[in-house]
Amino acid sequence: MIFKNIPLGKYNTFGLNYKAEFMIQIETEEEATDIFHKNNTLKKPLLILGGGSNILFTSDYRGTILYPQIGGMKVEKEEADNGYIIVSAGAGVNWDDFVAWSVNEGFGGIENLSLIPGKAGATPVQNIGAYGVEVKESILRVKTINISDGSVRIFRNDECAFGYRNSIFKNSEKGKYLVTRVYYKLSVKPLLNLSYESLKEEVNKLGETTLKNVRQAVINIRRSKLPDPEITGNAGSFFKNPVVKNSVAEVLQNEFPGMPVYRDTEGYSKLASGWLIDQCGWKGKRYGDAGVHEKQALVLVNYGKATGIEIYGLSEDIKKSVLDKFGIRLEREVEVVGVI
Ligand SMILES: Cc1cc2nc3c(=O)[nH]c(=O)nc-3n(C[C@H](O)[C@H](O)[C@H](O)COP(=O)(O)OP(=O)(O)OC[C@H]3O[C@@H](n4cnc5c(N)ncnc54)[C@H](O)[C@@H]3O)c2cc1C
C-alpha cells in the first residue's frame, strides 16, 4: 500500500512530525519481492523504517520510506532433546511482544532484552543489547530481500558481522537488504544471565530465579530509569559507550577518580557515555523543548515541540563538551535522517 505526504509523528519515538513524501507499507515477503522487482519506479532515496526508535528525523523525507509490517511469530523446529528450539519473527513484529511470547513459552536467551522498543526486523541490524546480553547470541539466521532486484538472501549469523550495536546491515550492506524474518535459537532449559548486579538484586526481590522473573525484573528496572516514549519522546541511549585502549582508560581514571571503566575485548575498555555527559553538567539541561533527561544523561528527550534540528544541535554541543573535558569523541547510536 502506498501513501503520500504521510506525517511521521507516530512513526518515530521522538514524536517528530516531519512528513514522508512516500511510504510503502509492506505486509508480506511476496509483496516485498514484487515491489523490489520494480525498484526503478520507486522515488529515491529509500529508507527502511521499523519502529523509528533509533532514528532522529531532522527534516521532511523527500523519497520513499519502506515500512515492513510482515507479521508472525512461530516455532520453526523443536530440538528439545538438544536443549534448544528455533523460533522466528516477521520483521514487523513488535520486539517486546516476541520476548513476552518466548518467555511465556519457556524459551530462554532474550529475556534480558525485554521492553526494548522497536521491531524484530531491526534487531539484527542494531544487534540490540542490554543487561549483559546481545541479540547476536540468539540469532541463527536473517532472511532478507535485496532491494535492487527482489532476490532472497539468507545471512547466517557468522555472515552478519555483528559488533557493538553494529552489523553488516549498518555498514557495507547498509540500505541494500530489507530484513523480512529473523530466526532465533533459544534454549528450552534457560541459562539465565544475571551478570548485572542490579538485575540480580531485582530478581531476588521478586523471589525465585525464573525466566519470568528475569523478564519482570528487567521491565521494573527499565521503567524506573528510562522515560516512556509514549509520554516523553526519546530514542533511548543517544550515544554509544566509547571503547578506548586500556592505557587511555588508565590515564583518564587517574585524572578523574570515580570514572567507571568496564572491560571490553582484549586490550580495550568501555567508558560510560552517560557518566561523561553528566560530568560535563548536562543532566536535566534543556534547550527549549529539547533536553537531556534528568535521570539518565545518555537519553535526549523531546519535551513536546522540539525539532529534530534542535535535538541534533544539543547532541553536537554535548559531543563538543565531552571532547573538550575528556578528549573523548562520542559517537551517536541514533541515526540522523534528513538535512542538517
Ligand atoms: C526508551 C528506549 C530504550 C531503548 N533501549 C535500548 C536498549 O536497551 N538496547 C538497545 O540496543 N537499543 C535500545 N533502544 C534503541 C532501539 O529500541 C533499538 O535500536 C531498536 O532495535 C530499533 O528498532 P526499530 O524497529 O525502532 O528500528 P528503527 O529505529 O526504525 O531503525 C533502526 C535502523 O534499522 C534499519 N531497519 C529497521 N528495520 C529494518 C528491516 N526490516 N530491514 C532492514 N533494515 C531495517 C533502519 O533503516 C535503521 O537503519 C532504545 C530505544 C528507546 C526509545
The ligand as an SDF file (V2000), in Angstrom:
LIG
                    3D

 53 58  0  0  0  0  0  0  0  0999 V2000
   13.2290    4.0950   25.5080 C   0  0  0  0  0  0  0  0  0  0  0  0
   14.1970    3.3880   24.6190 C   0  0  0  0  0  0  0  0  0  0  0  0
   15.0610    2.4500   25.1590 C   0  0  0  0  0  0  0  0  0  0  0  0
   15.9730    1.7710   24.3250 C   0  0  0  0  0  0  0  0  0  0  0  0
   16.8010    0.8410   24.9020 N   0  0  0  0  0  0  0  0  0  0  0  0
   17.6510    0.1340   24.1190 C   0  0  0  0  0  0  0  0  0  0  0  0
   18.4880   -0.8740   24.7010 C   0  0  0  0  0  0  0  0  0  0  0  0
   18.4440   -1.1520   25.9020 O   0  0  0  0  0  0  0  0  0  0  0  0
   19.3380   -1.5360   23.8830 N   0  0  0  0  0  0  0  0  0  0  0  0
   19.3910   -1.2980   22.5470 C   0  0  0  0  0  0  0  0  0  0  0  0
   20.1790   -1.9600   21.8540 O   0  0  0  0  0  0  0  0  0  0  0  0
   18.6120   -0.3470   21.9720 N   0  0  0  0  0  0  0  0  0  0  0  0
   17.7380    0.3680   22.7150 C   0  0  0  0  0  0  0  0  0  0  0  0
   16.9520    1.3400   22.1580 N   0  0  0  0  0  0  0  0  0  0  0  0
   17.0980    1.6580   20.7120 C   0  0  0  0  0  0  0  0  0  0  0  0
   16.0960    0.9410   19.7900 C   0  0  0  0  0  0  0  0  0  0  0  0
   14.9830    0.4840   20.5070 O   0  0  0  0  0  0  0  0  0  0  0  0
   16.7330   -0.2330   19.0480 C   0  0  0  0  0  0  0  0  0  0  0  0
   17.8290    0.2110   18.2850 O   0  0  0  0  0  0  0  0  0  0  0  0
   15.7260   -0.9450   18.1310 C   0  0  0  0  0  0  0  0  0  0  0  0
   16.2430   -2.1730   17.6810 O   0  0  0  0  0  0  0  0  0  0  0  0
   15.3180   -0.1080   16.9120 C   0  0  0  0  0  0  0  0  0  0  0  0
   14.2470   -0.8050   16.3020 O   0  0  0  0  0  0  0  0  0  0  0  0
   13.2470   -0.0790   15.3290 P   0  0  0  0  0  0  0  0  0  0  0  0
   12.3410   -1.1120   14.7710 O   0  0  0  0  0  0  0  0  0  0  0  0
   12.5940    1.0580   16.0190 O   0  0  0  0  0  0  0  0  0  0  0  0
   14.2490    0.4270   14.1910 O   0  0  0  0  0  0  0  0  0  0  0  0
   14.3330    1.8570   13.5070 P   0  0  0  0  0  0  0  0  0  0  0  0
   14.7230    2.8740   14.5210 O   0  0  0  0  0  0  0  0  0  0  0  0
   13.1190    2.1160   12.7010 O   0  0  0  0  0  0  0  0  0  0  0  0
   15.5570    1.6020   12.5200 O   0  0  0  0  0  0  0  0  0  0  0  0
   16.8600    1.4050   13.0010 C   0  0  0  0  0  0  0  0  0  0  0  0
   17.7670    1.0080   11.8310 C   0  0  0  0  0  0  0  0  0  0  0  0
   17.4110   -0.2920   11.3690 O   0  0  0  0  0  0  0  0  0  0  0  0
   17.0210   -0.2510    9.9880 C   0  0  0  0  0  0  0  0  0  0  0  0
   15.9090   -1.1970    9.8370 N   0  0  0  0  0  0  0  0  0  0  0  0
   14.7850   -1.2500   10.5920 C   0  0  0  0  0  0  0  0  0  0  0  0
   14.0230   -2.2810   10.2020 N   0  0  0  0  0  0  0  0  0  0  0  0
   14.6790   -2.8940    9.1890 C   0  0  0  0  0  0  0  0  0  0  0  0
   14.4000   -4.0220    8.3580 C   0  0  0  0  0  0  0  0  0  0  0  0
   13.2880   -4.7440    8.4800 N   0  0  0  0  0  0  0  0  0  0  0  0
   15.3090   -4.3590    7.4010 N   0  0  0  0  0  0  0  0  0  0  0  0
   16.4530   -3.6650    7.2380 C   0  0  0  0  0  0  0  0  0  0  0  0
   16.7600   -2.5750    7.9800 N   0  0  0  0  0  0  0  0  0  0  0  0
   15.8870   -2.2100    8.9620 C   0  0  0  0  0  0  0  0  0  0  0  0
   16.6310    1.1960    9.7170 C   0  0  0  0  0  0  0  0  0  0  0  0
   16.7790    1.5390    8.3500 O   0  0  0  0  0  0  0  0  0  0  0  0
   17.6300    1.9300   10.6160 C   0  0  0  0  0  0  0  0  0  0  0  0
   18.8800    1.9920    9.9730 O   0  0  0  0  0  0  0  0  0  0  0  0
   16.0230    2.0350   22.9420 C   0  0  0  0  0  0  0  0  0  0  0  0
   15.1410    2.9880   22.4050 C   0  0  0  0  0  0  0  0  0  0  0  0
   14.2400    3.6470   23.2220 C   0  0  0  0  0  0  0  0  0  0  0  0
   13.2730    4.6210   22.6160 C   0  0  0  0  0  0  0  0  0  0  0  0
  1  2  1  0
  2  3  1  0
  2 52  2  0
  3  4  2  0
  4  5  1  0
  4 50  1  0
  5  6  2  0
  6  7  1  0
  6 13  1  0
  7  8  2  0
  7  9  1  0
  9 10  1  0
 10 11  2  0
 10 12  1  0
 12 13  2  0
 13 14  1  0
 14 15  1  0
 14 50  1  0
 15 16  1  0
 16 17  1  0
 16 18  1  0
 18 19  1  0
 18 20  1  0
 20 21  1  0
 20 22  1  0
 22 23  1  0
 23 24  1  0
 24 25  2  0
 24 26  1  0
 24 27  1  0
 27 28  1  0
 28 29  2  0
 28 30  1  0
 28 31  1  0
 31 32  1  0
 32 33  1  0
 33 34  1  0
 33 48  1  0
 34 35  1  0
 35 36  1  0
 35 46  1  0
 36 37  1  0
 36 45  1  0
 37 38  2  0
 38 39  1  0
 39 40  1  0
 39 45  2  0
 40 41  1  0
 40 42  2  0
 42 43  1  0
 43 44  2  0
 44 45  1  0
 46 47  1  0
 46 48  1  0
 48 49  1  0
 50 51  2  0
 51 52  1  0
 52 53  1  0
M  END
$$$$
